[in-house]
Amino acid sequence: MDVREFDFDLPAGLIAQEPAADRGAARLLHLHRDGGRLTDSVVTALPGVLRAGDLIVVNNTRVFPARLIGRRVPSGGAVECLLIRRLEASEGGSVARHDARWEALMHPGQRLRPGAGVVFEGHRAAGPQADAQVRSVHGEVLERRFNGRRVIRLWTDDEEAVDDAVDAIGHVPLPPYIKRDDRFEDRERYQTIFARARGSVAAPTAGLHFDAELTAALAARGIEIAEITLHVGYGTFQPVRVERVEDHQLEAEHYSVGEPAAAAVNLALDEGRRVIAVGTTTTRTLEAVARGHDGRITAGAGATGLFIYPGFEFRVTSGLLTNFHLPRSSLLMLVAAFAGRERVMAAYQAAIARRYRFYSYGDAMLIV
């Protein structure tokens, strides 16, 4: 299948630069799977659109402020670093809390050769919790890798955990199509209300539309919510650089499924109730686990690089709530696999004509 079959033109003005005023205020385009009909709605209408007995599954990963801004040592030149993946001890990583090794994207990459020293400094994130103490994270480039990546060692001088120091001075890694600097309020708004397990460099954006009022209304309707974890990595958003869809490969991302979620999903499947996945990350996790366990969900942790594109057989997911995705992206291909390429591309054209807001801070699409 040609990657160009997933291309479309999007006016720049439809790329959301700010979130909706309230989480549930986003618009909702409902694509009916039984005939392809499109209905305009709002996210707050979900309890009336879904059925009593439906099971909603969300991703409870938490985004950490993975973007670090600092300077070279000793020259003082500006440096920017996006932490992508922490290396485990088996890969040469450290088990010390104050000393960690990461795979990262760094700028200016050409000048940051192995041995280059950097330092990232700042106050605890500006806002109500701000304080006067300056925190520092030191770094040394250890290795060059493919696609401009580096392995960097990070450490603190005062025995503070690297994760804590990064959380204090790091910046929210807003996607590059959001053309503004991150702000203090993005630390909360670019985070779902389910966020518990720290580890993502991007939000599972379909979950951004949920708030306490919506979850209460869903519960009152008899709709259950289960939580799983998939830590969203940079690979989820990497461009599809091949010409044939089938040649693309996703980087593996780590997931965890607890006993309550596994039991809830399996019971819903046994009883013939619908399983509604919130987001592509939730979908990939459910389907990856099911592929390895004869269509069942089992508790446990692992990593998956499952790439879902048209022709894929879904074994768990019977409904999908998702945002609108980039042209030629693996995320769009997953949505097309679930609802059919022609229907999805037609729905995207309708969304553009109806001025829906696209991407991370944009509106939502329900396919059920």
Secondary structure, 3 states (H helix, E strand, C coil): CEHHHHCCCCCHHHECCCCCCCHHHCEEEEECCCCCCEEEEEHHHHHHHCCCCCEEEEECEEECCCEEEEEEECCCCEEEEEEEEECCHHHCCCCCCCEEEEEEEEECHHHCCCCCEEEEEEECCCCCCCCCCEEEEEEEEEEECHHHEEEEEEECCCCCCHHHHHHHHCECCCCCCCCCCCCCCHHHHCCCCCCCEEEECCCCHHHHHCCHHHHHHHHHCCCEEEEEEECCCHHHHCCCCCCEHHHCCCCCEEEEECHHHHHHHHHHHHCCCCEEEECHHHHHHHHHHHHCCCCCCCCEEEEECCCCCCCCCCCCCCEEEEECCCCCCHHHHHHHHHHCHHHHHHHHHHHHHCCCCECCCCCEEEEC
